[in-house]
Amino acid sequence: MLHLNLFGGFSIRNTEDIAFSLGQKSQSLVCLLALGQGMNATREKAAGLIWSNRTDEQARASLRQELSQIRRILGSDAIASNKQSIWLVPEIVTVDACQFRTAISEAASQHHCTKYLEVAGTLYTGQILDGHNFKSDSFEEWILSERRVLDNEALGVMIQLAQYNLDQGQYDKASHWASRAIEIEPLRETSHCLLCEALALSGNRAAALAKFAQLKTLLATELGIAPTELTLSLGKKLAAGEHVIPVSRAIKINTVSSVSKKLFNGRAAVAILPFRCLSGSADDVYFADGITEDVVNGLAVWRWFPVIGRYSTNHYRDSDNAIIDVANETGARYIVDGSVRRNGSKLRVTAELCDASSGQLLWSQRFDGNAGEVFKIQDEISDEIARRVEPEISRAESSRLYRQQPSELSLWETLHKARVIKFQNGHAYGSKEDNITAMAMYRTALSRDPNSSDAVNGIATCHWHDAINSWSADPVASGASAMQCANEALALDNTNYRALATVSIIQTFGQHDTTAAEVTARKSLDMNPSDILTRHYLVCSLEFGGKFDEAVEQCKYMMELDPRAPSMSVLCGDLSTCLLLGGNPVEAVEYSRKSMAADPDYSRGRQRLIAALVAAGQLTEAKHELQILQQAMPTFSLEYVKRTYPFLHKRHLNAYTKYFAEVGVK
């Protein structure tokens, strides 16, 4: 038997504690195999990573020579191979990194059994291949990525052990594990807080105050920031001599509620919390929000998992909610958090990914660069998170769509601000005034870059809202302008899923072509399956195309994906109509009431409520609601219903207009 240690440096010994000496290339190859799934790697991968500076033929020859050398030293039974792959024989070779991950898995499966966590914490003695001399850029890039993953797994273990021992009153043990967490990641406030709490509760308040002062200096020196409010509160208690009650800054050891298991058909969803702005200006808050939105969109195009939208997580901004609480409320399996600091042209973005079901920190990283590199940073964050949520995804295997990016940073900021301003009042269509402001901003963006597909599509959406809400003097002309601009946006960038969505909604309501609208919406969703607006436009095409069952299914999926979306009033209204015409008037009334609760001024929602009440036999309330509607819409008529409810099948339109006729609408 052989035991391979990768943590803290490379060593391999037999059961008699005799060490075997391998060269740098052999160490690299054994490490690659040890960390691969099943301690296995393809010949192509091994040759390409370790001998990346040689031709394919030379790399394969070098691999064969190195394999022969390893077998000569370790024995021919330690390593096996065929024409495609090479692997370490698990009956012969054990690996500390594999034992480390097994212990973490055992801890998670047994409700965070501390026995296994302590095994994992003890096994981690430092970074893998520490001190290794890398002779291949490709292998170095790979090993650095593996180091980040294992270091973050170890960090999560140390934090959980520190928190557990703190809660159990084992303050010396808590100090030990918190100190080890700090060794792994010196800038993590959670670890420092746990250490300060442990020292203070053990009676060593002076040491706790000294550690707190060191933390403030470290954050100011390395990141240019002050501690968070929660950390400062701990510091004030220490300075005042108050009794310190442990603040659960670490991820709570708990289990995610059954709610998350019911959502998304068992698929693991990812919730993106708003990236915190660590700069002072309001413009930088927009900047941080823009990065959050682009990370959401970047993740969504991977297609493998649902991404919970920013409207569902925005209320967690600057909150102290534990990760487990966020997961329970949103149904997410994974939580992404981060921060943004911009200082002139310099940009620093930090991001981390947590598995909410186990409380394990899967990954964290800091990205430094110029503000103009924000698009590259967003792509890197999305890629790293996606690869950890779905391990089988690799860059070589992915079919990710890389969309056209704005030509300059200020243009990107303008586009994002316009989208935010357009819906800042929380209504499905915004307001006429906000629409005018957004239109001006989109035109400004277009003047900076005439080839900006996003700017042209933004103008299209403003024209469409002028048309659908009759905000313009000529709604028909506004609708035509909207379609023209949306098509121009697609001509500039045919991967612009937002522009496809705009075309779809105009096809439904402007051209009454629900069949074409459904095709267009599905094409847009192929590009970004988690985009709420596009999915809603698909619902509209299904609703008026008579496909009520699928429309209901899509509506309820959207409510799970983004329960706080600004379009919730419209969504509930659409769901009400689908339920009504699908034969469920009672539930239709329920959702039409939800529509009105979300936005009492939404006149289409009140129309849906009237129809549902009539179908449910509640004529008195239906007539009362009609009076309220007629005050807001004196011209409401059966002709209006026929003109603006684009049902594909005449039987559905006739059934719908009949409900209004029953309460006296002419």
HELIX and SHEET records of a PDB file:
HELIX    1   1 GLN A   24  LEU A   35  1                                  12    
HELIX    2   2 GLN A   37  MET A   39  5                                   3    
HELIX    3   3 ARG A   43  ILE A   50  1                                   8    
HELIX    4   4 ASP A   56  LEU A   74  1                                  19    
HELIX    5   5 ASP A   96  SER A  109  1                                  14    
HELIX    6   6 THR A  114  LEU A  123  1                                  10    
HELIX    7   7 ASP A  137  ASP A  167  1                                  31    
HELIX    8   8 TYR A  171  ILE A  184  1                                  14    
HELIX    9   9 GLU A  189  LEU A  201  1                                  13    
HELIX   10  10 ARG A  205  GLU A  222  1                                  18    
HELIX   11  11 GLU A  229  ALA A  240  1                                  12    
HELIX   12  12 SER A  258  LYS A  262  1                                   5    
HELIX   13  13 LEU A  263  GLY A  266  5                                   4    
HELIX   14  14 ALA A  282  ALA A  300  1                                  19    
HELIX   15  15 ARG A  310  THR A  313  1                                   4    
HELIX   16  16 ASN A  314  TYR A  316  5                                   3    
HELIX   17  17 ILE A  323  THR A  330  1                                   8    
HELIX   18  18 ALA A  371  GLU A  373  5                                   3    
HELIX   19  19 VAL A  374  VAL A  389  1                                  16    
HELIX   20  20 LEU A  409  LYS A  422  1                                  14    
HELIX   21  21 LYS A  432  ARG A  448  1                                  17    
HELIX   22  22 SER A  453  ILE A  468  1                                  16    
HELIX   23  23 PRO A  475  LEU A  492  1                                  18    
HELIX   24  24 TYR A  497  PHE A  509  1                                  13    
HELIX   25  25 THR A  514  MET A  527  1                                  14    
HELIX   26  26 ILE A  532  PHE A  544  1                                  13    
HELIX   27  27 PHE A  548  LEU A  561  1                                  14    
HELIX   28  28 MET A  568  LEU A  581  1                                  14    
HELIX   29  29 PRO A  585  ALA A  598  1                                  14    
HELIX   30  30 SER A  603  ALA A  615  1                                  13    
HELIX   31  31 LEU A  619  ALA A  632  1                                  14    
HELIX   32  32 LEU A  638  THR A  644  1                                   7    
HELIX   33  33 LYS A  650  ALA A  661  1                                  12    
SHEET    1   A 3 SER A  11  ASN A  14  0                                        
SHEET    2   A 3 LEU A   2  ASN A   5 -1                                        
SHEET    3   A 3 VAL A  93  VAL A  95  1                                        
SHEET    1   B 3 ASN A  40  THR A  42  0                                        
SHEET    2   B 3 SER A  85  LEU A  88 -1                                        
SHEET    3   B 3 ILE A  79  SER A  81 -1                                        
SHEET    1   C 4 ARG A 276  CYS A 277  0                                        
SHEET    2   C 4 TYR A 334  ASN A 343  1                                        
SHEET    3   C 4 VAL A 270  ILE A 272  1                                        
SHEET    4   C 4 VAL A 307  ILE A 308  1                                        
SHEET    1   D 4 ARG A 276  CYS A 277  0                                        
SHEET    2   D 4 TYR A 334  ASN A 343  1                                        
SHEET    3   D 4 LYS A 346  ASP A 355 -1                                        
SHEET    4   D 4 GLN A 360  ASN A 370 -1                                        
END                                                                             
